[in-house]
C-alpha cells in the first residue's frame, strides 16, 4: 500500500507555511514534501519536522526566478554558475532536513530535438548527479505537461526516460507524477509497468482538474495497485489543489484505505 506525503506547497494553504507541518501531522501524514525551502532557515524547518514527527520526502532545487516564470536551470545555456550554486545550496538543505531526494527542474529551454542543447542538459545533470552521489542523495527528473507548461524541456515521460538512460547515473531517476503523465503519455497502468525500474518518486492528483484524487478520469485505487505490483515502496506525494479546503477534502484517504481493506 502506498505511503502518502502531504505536499505543503499545495495543501493546507489556508495556513501560513510553517503552520502546515502541524496540520499535516494532525491529519495523519507522517511525511511531507514541498517546492522550495530556501525562504526559511534550514534549522527552522528541521525543528518543525522534528516537533511533529515528520519525514522530509522531497523538495526542489532552486529554479531561477520563479516569480518571473522560470522553472529550472539545468537546460539553460549561460546559467552554469547559477545552476552549480543551486545544487550546492540544495544539498546543504537536504543534509539539514535529512531529505533523500531532490527534484532537479530543467527549465524552458527551447527545441528538445536540438543536439547541442541536449548535450548541455546531459552534462549539467551528470555533474549534479556526481555532487548528489557524494552527498548520498538521489536526483529525480519530472516531466511537466505542455498544457500547463508549454516549452518545458521535459514535456513527456518518454522524453525524460530517453534522457535518463543517456545520463546513465545510478542516482538519477524519474519523478512520476500521475497527473502530468496522464496528460502527456496516457495508458497509465502500462506506462507505470514500463518505467517502473526508473521511478524514484511519485506524485498524484486528479485529472484534469488537479484536485483530490477521488475524482476525475483516473481511478486511483486501480492505478496505485499497479504501482504496488512494481515493488515501488517510496513516498507518494499528494501534489493536488484541494477543491474546497484541505481538511474537508481528505475523505479520499479513508475511502482508499477502506477500498484496500475490502480487497
ABEGO torsion letter per residue (X at the ends): XBBBBBBAAABGAABBAAAAAAAAAAAGBABBBBABAAABBAAAAAAAAAAAGBBBABBBBBAEBAAAGBBEAAABBGAAAAAAAAAAAAAAAAAAAGBABBBBBAEBAEBAABAAAAAAAAAAAAAAAAAAAAAGBBBBBBBBBAAABBGBABABAAAAAAAAAAAGBAABBBBBBAAAAAAAAEGAAAAAAAAAAABABBBBBBOAAGBBAABEABBAAAAAAAAAAAGBABBBBBBBBBABEAAAAAAAAAAAAAAAAAX
